[in-house]
Amino acid sequence: MTTANKTLRAASARTVTVAWLVLVALTLGAWWLAPAHVAGDVQASTPITVMVLALAFVKSRMIIRYFMEVRTAPGWLRVATDVWLVVLVVVVLTIYLW
């Protein structure tokens, strides 16, 4: 293995590690927003639901990009996965608000 390949692999490993750490932070953030860990009555909250869906969008995009290797895939596949995620979040949000 050449030095350039080792450097590229190390950079890729660091990128995936950083992505994983961001995903952990986002998961903790979504947990913190959820009212289930708070004592008392739990009621639906539109702002919290929107924020959790936004966090889910970011997490899903990161998982697809970094752990399903779509970041190195052809451009059409990157665009297709992004469009799919946007449509999915919009549909879920529309169903929730309707």
Z-matrix of the N, CA and C atoms (Angstrom, degrees):
N
C 1 1.442
C 2 1.535 1 107.96
N 3 1.298 2 115.96 1 132.98
C 4 1.460 3 120.51 2 -178.15
C 5 1.524 4 110.85 3 -79.59
N 6 1.298 5 115.39 4 166.04
C 7 1.463 6 121.04 5 179.11
C 8 1.528 7 110.91 6 -62.87
N 9 1.319 8 116.43 7 -39.09
C 10 1.469 9 120.52 8 179.39
C 11 1.527 10 110.57 9 -62.87
N 12 1.333 11 117.02 10 -41.53
C 13 1.465 12 120.11 11 179.13
C 14 1.526 13 111.26 12 -65.82
N 15 1.343 14 116.78 13 -39.87
C 16 1.462 15 119.89 14 178.06
C 17 1.526 16 110.87 15 -63.77
N 18 1.308 17 116.44 16 -41.62
C 19 1.466 18 120.95 17 179.05
C 20 1.526 19 110.47 18 -64.01
N 21 1.332 20 116.67 19 -43.11
C 22 1.463 21 121.14 20 179.18
C 23 1.519 22 111.22 21 -63.47
N 24 1.332 23 117.11 22 -41.95
C 25 1.463 24 120.68 23 179.46
C 26 1.524 25 110.86 24 -66.01
N 27 1.328 26 117.00 25 -40.08
C 28 1.457 27 120.66 26 179.62
C 29 1.528 28 110.32 27 -65.35
N 30 1.333 29 116.79 28 -41.34
C 31 1.462 30 120.60 29 178.23
C 32 1.522 31 110.45 30 -64.70
N 33 1.312 32 117.55 31 -39.73
C 34 1.456 33 121.63 32 178.97
C 35 1.530 34 110.55 33 -66.09
N 36 1.325 35 116.59 34 -40.93
C 37 1.465 36 120.46 35 178.38
C 38 1.534 37 110.41 36 -64.35
N 39 1.315 38 117.17 37 -40.41
C 40 1.468 39 120.31 38 177.74
C 41 1.527 40 110.68 39 -63.95
N 42 1.329 41 116.26 40 -41.80
C 43 1.463 42 120.44 41 179.75
C 44 1.518 43 110.81 42 -61.32
N 45 1.318 44 117.20 43 -45.03
C 46 1.465 45 120.89 44 179.82
C 47 1.525 46 110.39 45 -66.54
N 48 1.322 47 117.44 46 -37.71
C 49 1.466 48 120.60 47 178.23
C 50 1.525 49 110.68 48 -64.64
N 51 1.318 50 117.06 49 -43.57
C 52 1.468 51 120.45 50 177.63
C 53 1.526 52 110.17 51 -63.45
N 54 1.330 53 116.94 52 -41.71
C 55 1.470 54 120.51 53 177.69
C 56 1.527 55 110.43 54 -60.51
N 57 1.322 56 116.64 55 -41.06
C 58 1.460 57 120.46 56 179.17
C 59 1.524 58 110.55 57 -63.88
N 60 1.319 59 117.23 58 -43.35
C 61 1.459 60 120.57 59 179.19
C 62 1.531 61 111.50 60 -63.05
N 63 1.322 62 116.75 61 -39.74
C 64 1.471 63 120.69 62 176.80
C 65 1.525 64 110.06 63 -63.99
N 66 1.332 65 117.12 64 -40.97
C 67 1.464 66 120.34 65 178.23
C 68 1.529 67 111.15 66 -62.90
N 69 1.315 68 117.49 67 -40.00
C 70 1.466 69 120.79 68 176.95
C 71 1.530 70 109.74 69 -62.19
N 72 1.325 71 117.06 70 -45.30
C 73 1.466 72 121.01 71 179.43
C 74 1.527 73 111.05 72 -61.95
N 75 1.326 74 117.25 73 -42.23
C 76 1.466 75 120.43 74 178.84
C 77 1.523 76 111.45 75 -65.93
N 78 1.320 77 117.28 76 -36.82
C 79 1.463 78 121.03 77 177.28
C 80 1.521 79 110.37 78 -64.23
N 81 1.321 80 116.42 79 -43.96
C 82 1.465 81 119.50 80 177.09
C 83 1.530 82 111.27 81 -64.00
N 84 1.328 83 116.63 82 -37.34
C 85 1.462 84 120.41 83 176.76
C 86 1.516 85 112.08 84 -63.85
N 87 1.322 86 117.11 85 -42.17
C 88 1.467 87 120.57 86 178.24
C 89 1.525 88 110.60 87 -65.99
N 90 1.326 89 116.29 88 -38.37
C 91 1.462 90 119.48 89 176.97
C 92 1.521 91 110.43 90 -63.38
N 93 1.311 92 117.02 91 -42.25
C 94 1.454 93 121.49 92 -179.04
C 95 1.530 94 110.94 93 -62.89
N 96 1.344 95 116.28 94 -35.65
C 97 1.468 96 120.15 95 179.38
C 98 1.526 97 112.55 96 -71.96
N 99 1.323 98 116.95 97 -26.75
C 100 1.462 99 120.64 98 -176.72
C 101 1.523 100 110.19 99 -69.34
N 102 1.314 101 117.11 100 134.74
C 103 1.468 102 119.89 101 -176.97
C 104 1.526 103 113.46 102 -80.14
N 105 1.314 104 119.72 103 -5.04
C 106 1.461 105 121.93 104 -173.75
C 107 1.529 106 112.80 105 -64.97
N 108 1.315 107 118.35 106 -26.47
C 109 1.463 108 119.72 107 -178.88
C 110 1.525 109 113.01 108 -89.28
N 111 1.315 110 116.50 109 5.00
C 112 1.464 111 122.24 110 178.54
C 113 1.522 112 108.22 111 -103.94
N 114 1.319 113 116.47 112 137.62
C 115 1.462 114 119.97 113 178.51
C 116 1.528 115 109.86 114 -71.04
N 117 1.292 116 115.57 115 148.05
C 118 1.464 117 120.27 116 177.31
C 119 1.521 118 111.74 117 113.35
N 120 1.326 119 114.23 118 -174.74
C 121 1.460 120 120.44 119 179.86
C 122 1.523 121 110.62 120 -70.70
N 123 1.323 122 114.83 121 140.19
C 124 1.460 123 121.06 122 178.77
C 125 1.523 124 107.93 123 -106.15
N 126 1.327 125 115.88 124 127.55
C 127 1.458 126 120.96 125 178.76
C 128 1.519 127 109.22 126 -125.82
N 129 1.328 128 115.24 127 151.64
C 130 1.461 129 120.20 128 178.08
C 131 1.524 130 109.71 129 -65.58
N 132 1.324 131 115.36 130 140.46
C 133 1.460 132 120.78 131 179.89
C 134 1.526 133 108.35 132 -133.85
N 135 1.320 134 115.87 133 116.83
C 136 1.457 135 120.28 134 -178.82
C 137 1.527 136 112.60 135 -62.07
N 138 1.333 137 120.64 136 -45.43
C 139 1.468 138 119.35 137 179.31
C 140 1.531 139 112.93 138 -60.88
N 141 1.329 140 116.52 139 -40.27
C 142 1.462 141 118.94 140 179.22
C 143 1.515 142 110.47 141 -67.95
N 144 1.319 143 117.48 142 -39.81
C 145 1.457 144 120.58 143 178.39
C 146 1.527 145 110.96 144 -62.24
N 147 1.312 146 117.14 145 -42.53
C 148 1.466 147 121.01 146 178.20
C 149 1.530 148 110.46 147 -63.09
N 150 1.331 149 116.20 148 -41.75
C 151 1.467 150 119.23 149 179.48
C 152 1.524 151 111.55 150 -65.86
N 153 1.320 152 117.39 151 -41.06
C 154 1.463 153 120.51 152 178.81
C 155 1.523 154 110.15 153 -65.75
N 156 1.327 155 117.95 154 -39.58
C 157 1.465 156 120.19 155 176.41
C 158 1.524 157 111.56 156 -65.12
N 159 1.315 158 117.43 157 -37.40
C 160 1.466 159 120.46 158 176.46
C 161 1.528 160 110.52 159 -64.91
N 162 1.326 161 117.01 160 -42.61
C 163 1.462 162 120.17 161 176.25
C 164 1.528 163 111.13 162 -63.19
N 165 1.323 164 116.72 163 -39.70
C 166 1.468 165 120.62 164 178.24
C 167 1.527 166 110.77 165 -63.98
N 168 1.332 167 116.65 166 -37.66
C 169 1.467 168 120.38 167 177.06
C 170 1.524 169 110.65 168 -62.21
N 171 1.329 170 115.94 169 -48.29
C 172 1.469 171 120.17 170 -179.09
C 173 1.522 172 110.28 171 -62.75
N 174 1.335 173 116.85 172 -44.61
C 175 1.456 174 119.98 173 179.98
C 176 1.530 175 111.40 174 -63.52
N 177 1.315 176 116.86 175 -43.55
C 178 1.466 177 120.24 176 179.58
C 179 1.523 178 111.39 177 -62.11
N 180 1.321 179 115.54 178 -41.96
C 181 1.469 180 119.37 179 179.45
C 182 1.522 181 110.92 180 -64.28
N 183 1.323 182 116.41 181 -41.11
C 184 1.465 183 119.29 182 178.82
C 185 1.528 184 111.41 183 -65.72
N 186 1.316 185 117.23 184 -41.25
C 187 1.465 186 120.38 185 178.96
C 188 1.522 187 110.16 186 -62.75
N 189 1.336 188 116.29 187 -45.78
C 190 1.461 189 119.46 188 179.39
C 191 1.518 190 110.88 189 -62.86
N 192 1.329 191 117.13 190 -44.61
C 193 1.469 192 120.64 191 -177.21
C 194 1.519 193 112.89 192 -68.98
N 195 1.320 194 117.32 193 -50.28
C 196 1.459 195 120.47 194 -169.08
C 197 1.522 196 114.74 195 -93.81
N 198 1.323 197 118.28 196 -30.91
C 199 1.455 198 119.76 197 -175.73
C 200 1.520 199 113.28 198 -106.02
N 201 1.324 200 117.45 199 -12.23
C 202 1.459 201 121.36 200 173.74
C 203 1.524 202 110.37 201 -108.86
N 204 1.331 203 115.89 202 7.64
C 205 1.471 204 124.07 203 174.59
C 206 1.525 205 114.02 204 60.27
N 207 1.325 206 117.57 205 28.65
C 208 1.459 207 120.42 206 178.70
C 209 1.533 208 111.30 207 -75.26
N 210 1.329 209 116.97 208 -19.30
C 211 1.471 210 119.29 209 -179.83
C 212 1.523 211 111.77 210 -64.29
N 213 1.334 212 117.74 211 -22.78
C 214 1.464 213 121.12 212 178.18
C 215 1.530 214 111.62 213 -104.64
N 216 1.314 215 116.93 214 6.18
C 217 1.463 216 121.93 215 -179.43
C 218 1.526 217 110.27 216 -81.74
N 219 1.324 218 116.88 217 169.93
C 220 1.461 219 119.90 218 175.97
C 221 1.532 220 111.82 219 -59.02
N 222 1.312 221 115.59 220 153.37
C 223 1.460 222 121.84 221 -176.72
C 224 1.505 223 113.89 222 -56.73
N 225 1.326 224 117.50 223 -38.45
C 226 1.458 225 119.98 224 -178.46
C 227 1.525 226 111.12 225 -62.19
N 228 1.332 227 117.56 226 -34.08
C 229 1.459 228 120.41 227 -179.78
C 230 1.529 229 110.79 228 -73.01
N 231 1.324 230 117.03 229 -38.20
C 232 1.469 231 120.17 230 176.40
C 233 1.521 232 110.07 231 -62.45
N 234 1.323 233 116.66 232 -44.78
C 235 1.471 234 121.19 233 179.76
C 236 1.532 235 110.16 234 -65.60
N 237 1.328 236 117.19 235 -42.61
C 238 1.464 237 121.24 236 -178.79
C 239 1.530 238 111.17 237 -62.23
N 240 1.328 239 117.54 238 -41.83
C 241 1.465 240 119.16 239 179.43
C 242 1.521 241 111.19 240 -68.70
N 243 1.326 242 117.09 241 -37.05
C 244 1.468 243 119.72 242 177.36
C 245 1.527 244 111.33 243 -65.70
N 246 1.314 245 117.06 244 -43.81
C 247 1.472 246 121.12 245 178.70
C 248 1.527 247 109.79 246 -63.06
N 249 1.331 248 116.60 247 -43.05
C 250 1.458 249 120.60 248 178.93
C 251 1.523 250 110.78 249 -59.24
N 252 1.329 251 116.76 250 -44.62
C 253 1.465 252 119.96 251 179.54
C 254 1.520 253 112.26 252 -64.37
N 255 1.319 254 117.21 253 -42.94
C 256 1.465 255 120.85 254 179.29
C 257 1.524 256 110.09 255 -61.90
N 258 1.322 257 117.15 256 -46.38
C 259 1.471 258 120.98 257 179.64
C 260 1.526 259 109.95 258 -61.42
N 261 1.321 260 116.99 259 -43.55
C 262 1.457 261 121.13 260 -179.50
C 263 1.532 262 111.41 261 -60.85
N 264 1.320 263 117.19 262 -47.52
C 265 1.469 264 120.82 263 -179.32
C 266 1.526 265 110.74 264 -65.67
N 267 1.321 266 117.46 265 -41.86
C 268 1.473 267 120.67 266 179.06
C 269 1.525 268 110.31 267 -63.03
N 270 1.326 269 117.95 268 -42.42
C 271 1.465 270 120.73 269 179.80
C 272 1.526 271 110.50 270 -65.04
N 273 1.319 272 117.55 271 -45.67
C 274 1.468 273 120.50 272 179.62
C 275 1.529 274 110.29 273 -62.45
N 276 1.307 275 116.95 274 -43.46
C 277 1.466 276 120.89 275 179.46
C 278 1.537 277 110.75 276 -64.99
N 279 1.319 278 116.89 277 -41.28
C 280 1.462 279 120.78 278 177.97
C 281 1.518 280 111.45 279 -62.38
N 282 1.320 281 116.48 280 -43.93
C 283 1.477 282 120.19 281 178.03
C 284 1.524 283 110.19 282 -62.76
N 285 1.334 284 116.53 283 -41.42
C 286 1.464 285 119.73 284 -179.09
C 287 1.540 286 111.75 285 -65.82
N 288 1.315 287 116.27 286 -42.49
C 289 1.469 288 119.76 287 -177.21
C 290 1.525 289 113.12 288 -78.21
N 291 1.298 290 117.68 289 -20.30
C 292 1.456 291 120.65 290 -176.02
C 293 1.455 292 109.13 291 -84.26
